[in-house]
Amino acid sequence: MAKPIGDVVKVGTNLMELIQFVIYKKDKFGNEKKCNYGINVFKVREVIKTPKIVPLPEKIEYIDGMFNLRDENIPLLNLVERLGGEEREYSRNIVIVAEFNNIFIGLLVHEVVQIHRISWQKILPSPKITSSPESDLIIGVVKLENDESLVILDFERIVNEINPVTDVEVGNVSVEEKKKEVHKKHTVLLADDSKIVRKQMNELLTKLGFNVMLAENGAEALKMLNNLKAQAEEQDVSINSIVSIVITDIEMPQMDGYTLTNKIKTDNVLQKLPVIMHTSLSGDNVKLRGKEVGADEYITKFSVEHIKATLDKVIKQFYPN
């Protein structure tokens, strides 16, 4: 596969690059409307014309079939259909080849427009919509310079819809009672903007015995940490006795995981906390960018055994007693 598209954005600047793509829909009066969406360039491997597809042996909702790209068999997700877009002649569409949690997937869309460099701070939280087909998939919305709105989707949730293995893995997870007793001494602060990730990680961490605190983005997590720092100072105890580990997503509205980690690691008190980056982005470049801002460990989303092993490694390193 080709390297990710786009320029390198300096870590800790709270900036990211989004590829704008378009899906056309009909409004309630039957008029065509242009709907803009964004996907992080680091998730995109390439953009291609519609390939020849092979049907799957059994039907999976929204999956049109498989296509082969450089000896890699890739499922094609009909994002137009999933988001309630207009059906058009197949050859007129575009396919975004993306990677989530080390899984390649093709996303069928109407158009790919351009790359935008945007501050996470400008991405507003998801509006409370209930009737739209994508209402449960929206992470945030950002206003572009031309006054158009760009919708950021929860691609982790979309992938989980077609490949829901994590719920099964979490349900089957087991842990020794002795290890569980150790975990009960520790509180994990998890920051992630994806509802499905927060739900699954909360269930996993709780099953493992950890106490869990949840934040929907980096800004909320930092506010919680500063409140806990004040609480620790007031009680004259170590911050680590109140919260032991921070697990953060990278892509989040308001403040991304790189910026959150940088702020933790440059704070005289919070820097004692181990930070684990938890993301669907893959590749050595992402890990190196995390190390630049002081991340202690890195885990790929939805890998239950890897998460368990990494948490045990961090506890052994930072809390040997």
Contacts in CASP RR format, 6 or more apart in sequence:
PFRMAT RR
TARGET T0000
AUTHOR 0000-0000-0000
METHOD contacts of the structure
MODEL  1
MAKPIGDVVKVGTNLMELIQFVIYKKDKFGNEKKCNYGINVFKVREVIKT
PKIVPLPEKIEYIDGMFNLRDENIPLLNLVERLGGEEREYSRNIVIVAEF
NNIFIGLLVHEVVQIHRISWQKILPSPKITSSPESDLIIGVVKLENDESL
VILDFERIVNEINPVTDVEVGNVSVEEKKKEVHKKHTVLLADDSKIVRKQ
MNELLTKLGFNVMLAENGAEALKMLNNLKAQAEEQDVSINSIVSIVITDI
EMPQMDGYTLTNKIKTDNVLQKLPVIMHTSLSGDNVKLRGKEVGADEYIT
KFSVEHIKATLDKVIKQFYPN
1 45 0 8 1.000
1 46 0 8 1.000
1 69 0 8 1.000
1 70 0 8 1.000
1 72 0 8 1.000
1 97 0 8 1.000
1 99 0 8 1.000
1 104 0 8 1.000
2 45 0 8 1.000
2 46 0 8 1.000
3 45 0 8 1.000
4 41 0 8 1.000
4 42 0 8 1.000
4 43 0 8 1.000
4 44 0 8 1.000
4 45 0 8 1.000
4 285 0 8 1.000
5 19 0 8 1.000
5 41 0 8 1.000
5 44 0 8 1.000
5 45 0 8 1.000
5 46 0 8 1.000
5 47 0 8 1.000
5 115 0 8 1.000
6 17 0 8 1.000
6 41 0 8 1.000
6 115 0 8 1.000
7 17 0 8 1.000
9 15 0 8 1.000
9 16 0 8 1.000
9 17 0 8 1.000
9 117 0 8 1.000
11 258 0 8 1.000
11 262 0 8 1.000
11 289 0 8 1.000
11 290 0 8 1.000
11 292 0 8 1.000
11 293 0 8 1.000
12 256 0 8 1.000
12 258 0 8 1.000
12 259 0 8 1.000
12 261 0 8 1.000
12 262 0 8 1.000
12 293 0 8 1.000
13 259 0 8 1.000
14 119 0 8 1.000
14 120 0 8 1.000
14 121 0 8 1.000
14 255 0 8 1.000
14 256 0 8 1.000
14 258 0 8 1.000
14 259 0 8 1.000
15 117 0 8 1.000
15 118 0 8 1.000
15 119 0 8 1.000
15 120 0 8 1.000
16 40 0 8 1.000
16 41 0 8 1.000
16 117 0 8 1.000
16 118 0 8 1.000
16 120 0 8 1.000
16 251 0 8 1.000
16 256 0 8 1.000
17 40 0 8 1.000
17 41 0 8 1.000
17 42 0 8 1.000
17 115 0 8 1.000
17 116 0 8 1.000
17 117 0 8 1.000
17 118 0 8 1.000
18 38 0 8 1.000
18 39 0 8 1.000
18 40 0 8 1.000
18 41 0 8 1.000
18 115 0 8 1.000
18 116 0 8 1.000
18 118 0 8 1.000
18 142 0 8 1.000
18 150 0 8 1.000
18 152 0 8 1.000
19 38 0 8 1.000
19 39 0 8 1.000
19 40 0 8 1.000
19 41 0 8 1.000
19 44 0 8 1.000
19 47 0 8 1.000
19 96 0 8 1.000
19 112 0 8 1.000
19 114 0 8 1.000
19 115 0 8 1.000
20 36 0 8 1.000
20 37 0 8 1.000
20 38 0 8 1.000
20 112 0 8 1.000
20 113 0 8 1.000
20 114 0 8 1.000
20 115 0 8 1.000
20 116 0 8 1.000
20 144 0 8 1.000
20 150 0 8 1.000
21 36 0 8 1.000
21 37 0 8 1.000
21 38 0 8 1.000
21 39 0 8 1.000
21 94 0 8 1.000
21 96 0 8 1.000
21 107 0 8 1.000
21 109 0 8 1.000
21 110 0 8 1.000
21 111 0 8 1.000
21 112 0 8 1.000
21 113 0 8 1.000
22 34 0 8 1.000
22 35 0 8 1.000
22 36 0 8 1.000
22 37 0 8 1.000
22 109 0 8 1.000
22 110 0 8 1.000
22 111 0 8 1.000
22 112 0 8 1.000
22 113 0 8 1.000
23 35 0 8 1.000
23 37 0 8 1.000
23 79 0 8 1.000
23 80 0 8 1.000
23 83 0 8 1.000
23 84 0 8 1.000
23 85 0 8 1.000
23 109 0 8 1.000
23 110 0 8 1.000
24 32 0 8 1.000
24 33 0 8 1.000
24 34 0 8 1.000
24 35 0 8 1.000
24 85 0 8 1.000
24 86 0 8 1.000
24 88 0 8 1.000
24 110 0 8 1.000
25 32 0 8 1.000
25 33 0 8 1.000
25 35 0 8 1.000
25 83 0 8 1.000
25 84 0 8 1.000
25 85 0 8 1.000
25 86 0 8 1.000
26 32 0 8 1.000
26 33 0 8 1.000
26 85 0 8 1.000
26 86 0 8 1.000
27 33 0 8 1.000
32 86 0 8 1.000
35 83 0 8 1.000
35 85 0 8 1.000
35 151 0 8 1.000
36 113 0 8 1.000
36 144 0 8 1.000
36 148 0 8 1.000
36 149 0 8 1.000
36 150 0 8 1.000
36 151 0 8 1.000
37 83 0 8 1.000
37 109 0 8 1.000
37 150 0 8 1.000
37 151 0 8 1.000
37 152 0 8 1.000
37 153 0 8 1.000
38 150 0 8 1.000
38 151 0 8 1.000
38 152 0 8 1.000
38 153 0 8 1.000
39 96 0 8 1.000
39 98 0 8 1.000
39 107 0 8 1.000
39 153 0 8 1.000
39 155 0 8 1.000
40 251 0 8 1.000
40 281 0 8 1.000
41 115 0 8 1.000
42 281 0 8 1.000
42 285 0 8 1.000
42 286 0 8 1.000
43 98 0 8 1.000
43 99 0 8 1.000
43 100 0 8 1.000
43 155 0 8 1.000
43 280 0 8 1.000
43 281 0 8 1.000
44 96 0 8 1.000
44 97 0 8 1.000
44 98 0 8 1.000
45 97 0 8 1.000
45 98 0 8 1.000
45 99 0 8 1.000
45 104 0 8 1.000
46 97 0 8 1.000
47 94 0 8 1.000
47 95 0 8 1.000
47 96 0 8 1.000
47 97 0 8 1.000
47 112 0 8 1.000
48 69 0 8 1.000
48 94 0 8 1.000
48 95 0 8 1.000
48 97 0 8 1.000
49 91 0 8 1.000
49 94 0 8 1.000
49 95 0 8 1.000
50 90 0 8 1.000
50 91 0 8 1.000
50 93 0 8 1.000
50 94 0 8 1.000
50 95 0 8 1.000
50 108 0 8 1.000
51 67 0 8 1.000
51 68 0 8 1.000
51 69 0 8 1.000
51 76 0 8 1.000
51 95 0 8 1.000
52 67 0 8 1.000
53 64 0 8 1.000
53 65 0 8 1.000
53 66 0 8 1.000
53 67 0 8 1.000
53 76 0 8 1.000
54 65 0 8 1.000
54 66 0 8 1.000
54 67 0 8 1.000
55 65 0 8 1.000
56 63 0 8 1.000
56 65 0 8 1.000
56 66 0 8 1.000
56 75 0 8 1.000
60 75 0 8 1.000
60 162 0 8 1.000
61 161 0 8 1.000
61 162 0 8 1.000
62 77 0 8 1.000
62 78 0 8 1.000
62 79 0 8 1.000
62 81 0 8 1.000
62 82 0 8 1.000
62 161 0 8 1.000
62 162 0 8 1.000
63 75 0 8 1.000
63 76 0 8 1.000
63 77 0 8 1.000
63 78 0 8 1.000
63 162 0 8 1.000
64 76 0 8 1.000
64 77 0 8 1.000
64 78 0 8 1.000
64 108 0 8 1.000
65 75 0 8 1.000
65 76 0 8 1.000
66 73 0 8 1.000
66 74 0 8 1.000
66 75 0 8 1.000
66 76 0 8 1.000
67 73 0 8 1.000
67 74 0 8 1.000
67 76 0 8 1.000
67 95 0 8 1.000
67 106 0 8 1.000
68 74 0 8 1.000
69 97 0 8 1.000
69 104 0 8 1.000
72 104 0 8 1.000
74 97 0 8 1.000
74 104 0 8 1.000
74 105 0 8 1.000
74 106 0 8 1.000
75 105 0 8 1.000
75 106 0 8 1.000
75 162 0 8 1.000
76 95 0 8 1.000
76 105 0 8 1.000
76 106 0 8 1.000
76 108 0 8 1.000
77 105 0 8 1.000
77 106 0 8 1.000
77 107 0 8 1.000
77 108 0 8 1.000
77 158 0 8 1.000
77 162 0 8 1.000
78 108 0 8 1.000
79 107 0 8 1.000
79 108 0 8 1.000
79 109 0 8 1.000
79 158 0 8 1.000
80 86 0 8 1.000
80 87 0 8 1.000
80 88 0 8 1.000
80 93 0 8 1.000
80 108 0 8 1.000
80 109 0 8 1.000
80 110 0 8 1.000
81 87 0 8 1.000
82 133 0 8 1.000
82 134 0 8 1.000
82 158 0 8 1.000
83 133 0 8 1.000
83 134 0 8 1.000
83 137 0 8 1.000
84 133 0 8 1.000
84 134 0 8 1.000
86 110 0 8 1.000
88 110 0 8 1.000
92 110 0 8 1.000
93 108 0 8 1.000
93 109 0 8 1.000
93 110 0 8 1.000
94 108 0 8 1.000
94 109 0 8 1.000
94 110 0 8 1.000
94 111 0 8 1.000
94 112 0 8 1.000
95 106 0 8 1.000
95 107 0 8 1.000
95 108 0 8 1.000
95 109 0 8 1.000
96 106 0 8 1.000
96 107 0 8 1.000
96 109 0 8 1.000
96 112 0 8 1.000
97 104 0 8 1.000
97 105 0 8 1.000
97 106 0 8 1.000
97 107 0 8 1.000
98 104 0 8 1.000
98 105 0 8 1.000
98 106 0 8 1.000
98 107 0 8 1.000
98 155 0 8 1.000
99 105 0 8 1.000
99 282 0 8 1.000
100 155 0 8 1.000
100 156 0 8 1.000
100 159 0 8 1.000
100 280 0 8 1.000
101 156 0 8 1.000
101 159 0 8 1.000
101 280 0 8 1.000
101 282 0 8 1.000
101 300 0 8 1.000
101 301 0 8 1.000
101 302 0 8 1.000
101 303 0 8 1.000
102 282 0 8 1.000
102 300 0 8 1.000
103 159 0 8 1.000
103 163 0 8 1.000
105 159 0 8 1.000
116 144 0 8 1.000
116 150 0 8 1.000
118 142 0 8 1.000
120 251 0 8 1.000
120 252 0 8 1.000
120 253 0 8 1.000
120 254 0 8 1.000
120 255 0 8 1.000
120 256 0 8 1.000
120 259 0 8 1.000
121 219 0 8 1.000
121 254 0 8 1.000
121 255 0 8 1.000
122 142 0 8 1.000
122 143 0 8 1.000
123 139 0 8 1.000
123 140 0 8 1.000
123 141 0 8 1.000
123 142 0 8 1.000
123 152 0 8 1.000
123 253 0 8 1.000
123 254 0 8 1.000
124 140 0 8 1.000
124 141 0 8 1.000
124 142 0 8 1.000
124 253 0 8 1.000
125 140 0 8 1.000
125 216 0 8 1.000
125 217 0 8 1.000
125 253 0 8 1.000
125 254 0 8 1.000
126 138 0 8 1.000
126 139 0 8 1.000
126 140 0 8 1.000
126 141 0 8 1.000
127 138 0 8 1.000
127 141 0 8 1.000
129 135 0 8 1.000
129 138 0 8 1.000
134 151 0 8 1.000
134 153 0 8 1.000
136 157 0 8 1.000
136 195 0 8 1.000
137 153 0 8 1.000
137 154 0 8 1.000
137 157 0 8 1.000
137 158 0 8 1.000
138 151 0 8 1.000
138 152 0 8 1.000
138 153 0 8 1.000
138 154 0 8 1.000
139 152 0 8 1.000
139 153 0 8 1.000
139 154 0 8 1.000
139 193 0 8 1.000
139 194 0 8 1.000
139 253 0 8 1.000
140 151 0 8 1.000
140 152 0 8 1.000
140 193 0 8 1.000
140 253 0 8 1.000
141 149 0 8 1.000
141 150 0 8 1.000
141 151 0 8 1.000
141 152 0 8 1.000
142 149 0 8 1.000
142 150 0 8 1.000
142 152 0 8 1.000
143 149 0 8 1.000
143 150 0 8 1.000
144 150 0 8 1.000
152 253 0 8 1.000
154 193 0 8 1.000
154 194 0 8 1.000
154 195 0 8 1.000
154 196 0 8 1.000
155 280 0 8 1.000
156 194 0 8 1.000
156 196 0 8 1.000
156 197 0 8 1.000
156 280 0 8 1.000
156 301 0 8 1.000
157 194 0 8 1.000
157 195 0 8 1.000
157 196 0 8 1.000
159 280 0 8 1.000
160 166 0 8 1.000
160 167 0 8 1.000
160 196 0 8 1.000
160 302 0 8 1.000
165 302 0 8 1.000
166 200 0 8 1.000
166 302 0 8 1.000
166 304 0 8 1.000
167 200 0 8 1.000
169 302 0 8 1.000
169 304 0 8 1.000
170 200 0 8 1.000
170 203 0 8 1.000
170 204 0 8 1.000
170 207 0 8 1.000
170 304 0 8 1.000
171 203 0 8 1.000
171 207 0 8 1.000
173 204 0 8 1.000
173 207 0 8 1.000
173 208 0 8 1.000
173 304 0 8 1.000
173 308 0 8 1.000
175 183 0 8 1.000
175 207 0 8 1.000
175 208 0 8 1.000
175 209 0 8 1.000
175 308 0 8 1.000
179 208 0 8 1.000
179 312 0 8 1.000
180 208 0 8 1.000
180 209 0 8 1.000
182 315 0 8 1.000
183 208 0 8 1.000
183 209 0 8 1.000
183 210 0 8 1.000
183 311 0 8 1.000
183 315 0 8 1.000
184 209 0 8 1.000
184 210 0 8 1.000
184 211 0 8 1.000
185 244 0 8 1.000
185 319 0 8 1.000
186 210 0 8 1.000
186 211 0 8 1.000
186 244 0 8 1.000
186 245 0 8 1.000
186 315 0 8 1.000
186 319 0 8 1.000
187 210 0 8 1.000
187 211 0 8 1.000
187 212 0 8 1.000
187 213 0 8 1.000
187 242 0 8 1.000
187 243 0 8 1.000
187 244 0 8 1.000
187 245 0 8 1.000
188 205 0 8 1.000
188 210 0 8 1.000
188 211 0 8 1.000
188 212 0 8 1.000
188 213 0 8 1.000
188 243 0 8 1.000
188 244 0 8 1.000
188 245 0 8 1.000
188 246 0 8 1.000
188 247 0 8 1.000
188 311 0 8 1.000
189 213 0 8 1.000
189 214 0 8 1.000
189 215 0 8 1.000
189 221 0 8 1.000
189 224 0 8 1.000
189 225 0 8 1.000
189 243 0 8 1.000
189 245 0 8 1.000
189 246 0 8 1.000
189 247 0 8 1.000
190 198 0 8 1.000
190 201 0 8 1.000
190 202 0 8 1.000
190 205 0 8 1.000
190 212 0 8 1.000
190 213 0 8 1.000
190 214 0 8 1.000
190 215 0 8 1.000
190 247 0 8 1.000
190 248 0 8 1.000
190 278 0 8 1.000
191 214 0 8 1.000
191 215 0 8 1.000
191 216 0 8 1.000
191 217 0 8 1.000
191 218 0 8 1.000
191 220 0 8 1.000
191 221 0 8 1.000
191 246 0 8 1.000
191 247 0 8 1.000
191 248 0 8 1.000
191 249 0 8 1.000
191 252 0 8 1.000
191 257 0 8 1.000
191 260 0 8 1.000
192 198 0 8 1.000
192 201 0 8 1.000
192 215 0 8 1.000
192 216 0 8 1.000
192 247 0 8 1.000
192 248 0 8 1.000
192 249 0 8 1.000
192 252 0 8 1.000
192 278 0 8 1.000
193 216 0 8 1.000
193 217 0 8 1.000
193 249 0 8 1.000
193 251 0 8 1.000
193 252 0 8 1.000
193 253 0 8 1.000
194 249 0 8 1.000
197 249 0 8 1.000
197 278 0 8 1.000
197 301 0 8 1.000
198 214 0 8 1.000
198 216 0 8 1.000
200 302 0 8 1.000
201 212 0 8 1.000
201 247 0 8 1.000
201 278 0 8 1.000
202 212 0 8 1.000
202 214 0 8 1.000
204 304 0 8 1.000
204 307 0 8 1.000
205 212 0 8 1.000
206 212 0 8 1.000
208 308 0 8 1.000
208 311 0 8 1.000
210 311 0 8 1.000
213 224 0 8 1.000
213 243 0 8 1.000
215 221 0 8 1.000
215 224 0 8 1.000
216 252 0 8 1.000
217 252 0 8 1.000
217 253 0 8 1.000
217 254 0 8 1.000
217 255 0 8 1.000
218 248 0 8 1.000
218 252 0 8 1.000
218 254 0 8 1.000
218 255 0 8 1.000
218 256 0 8 1.000
218 257 0 8 1.000
218 259 0 8 1.000
218 260 0 8 1.000
219 254 0 8 1.000
219 255 0 8 1.000
220 254 0 8 1.000
221 246 0 8 1.000
221 248 0 8 1.000
221 255 0 8 1.000
221 260 0 8 1.000
222 255 0 8 1.000
222 260 0 8 1.000
222 263 0 8 1.000
222 264 0 8 1.000
225 243 0 8 1.000
225 246 0 8 1.000
225 264 0 8 1.000
225 270 0 8 1.000
225 273 0 8 1.000
228 239 0 8 1.000
228 242 0 8 1.000
228 243 0 8 1.000
229 239 0 8 1.000
229 267 0 8 1.000
229 269 0 8 1.000
229 270 0 8 1.000
231 242 0 8 1.000
232 238 0 8 1.000
232 239 0 8 1.000
232 241 0 8 1.000
232 242 0 8 1.000
232 269 0 8 1.000
233 269 0 8 1.000
238 272 0 8 1.000
239 269 0 8 1.000
239 270 0 8 1.000
239 272 0 8 1.000
239 273 0 8 1.000
240 272 0 8 1.000
240 273 0 8 1.000
240 318 0 8 1.000
240 319 0 8 1.000
243 273 0 8 1.000
244 273 0 8 1.000
244 274 0 8 1.000
244 315 0 8 1.000
244 318 0 8 1.000
244 319 0 8 1.000
245 273 0 8 1.000
245 274 0 8 1.000
245 275 0 8 1.000
245 276 0 8 1.000
245 311 0 8 1.000
245 314 0 8 1.000
245 315 0 8 1.000
245 318 0 8 1.000
246 260 0 8 1.000
246 261 0 8 1.000
246 264 0 8 1.000
246 273 0 8 1.000
246 274 0 8 1.000
246 275 0 8 1.000
246 276 0 8 1.000
247 275 0 8 1.000
247 276 0 8 1.000
247 277 0 8 1.000
247 278 0 8 1.000
247 299 0 8 1.000
248 257 0 8 1.000
248 260 0 8 1.000
248 261 0 8 1.000
248 275 0 8 1.000
248 276 0 8 1.000
248 277 0 8 1.000
248 278 0 8 1.000
249 257 0 8 1.000
249 277 0 8 1.000
249 278 0 8 1.000
249 279 0 8 1.000
250 256 0 8 1.000
250 257 0 8 1.000
250 258 0 8 1.000
250 277 0 8 1.000
250 279 0 8 1.000
250 281 0 8 1.000
250 286 0 8 1.000
251 257 0 8 1.000
251 279 0 8 1.000
251 281 0 8 1.000
252 260 0 8 1.000
257 277 0 8 1.000
258 289 0 8 1.000
258 290 0 8 1.000
258 293 0 8 1.000
259 293 0 8 1.000
261 275 0 8 1.000
261 277 0 8 1.000
261 290 0 8 1.000
261 293 0 8 1.000
261 294 0 8 1.000
261 295 0 8 1.000
262 293 0 8 1.000
262 294 0 8 1.000
263 270 0 8 1.000
264 270 0 8 1.000
264 271 0 8 1.000
264 273 0 8 1.000
264 275 0 8 1.000
265 271 0 8 1.000
265 275 0 8 1.000
265 293 0 8 1.000
265 294 0 8 1.000
274 296 0 8 1.000
274 297 0 8 1.000
274 314 0 8 1.000
274 317 0 8 1.000
274 318 0 8 1.000
275 294 0 8 1.000
275 295 0 8 1.000
275 296 0 8 1.000
275 297 0 8 1.000
276 295 0 8 1.000
276 296 0 8 1.000
276 297 0 8 1.000
276 298 0 8 1.000
276 299 0 8 1.000
276 310 0 8 1.000
276 311 0 8 1.000
276 314 0 8 1.000
277 290 0 8 1.000
277 295 0 8 1.000
277 297 0 8 1.000
277 298 0 8 1.000
277 299 0 8 1.000
278 299 0 8 1.000
278 300 0 8 1.000
278 301 0 8 1.000
278 307 0 8 1.000
279 286 0 8 1.000
279 298 0 8 1.000
279 300 0 8 1.000
279 301 0 8 1.000
280 300 0 8 1.000
280 301 0 8 1.000
280 302 0 8 1.000
282 300 0 8 1.000
286 298 0 8 1.000
287 298 0 8 1.000
290 298 0 8 1.000
296 314 0 8 1.000
296 317 0 8 1.000
297 310 0 8 1.000
297 313 0 8 1.000
297 314 0 8 1.000
299 306 0 8 1.000
299 307 0 8 1.000
299 310 0 8 1.000
300 306 0 8 1.000
END
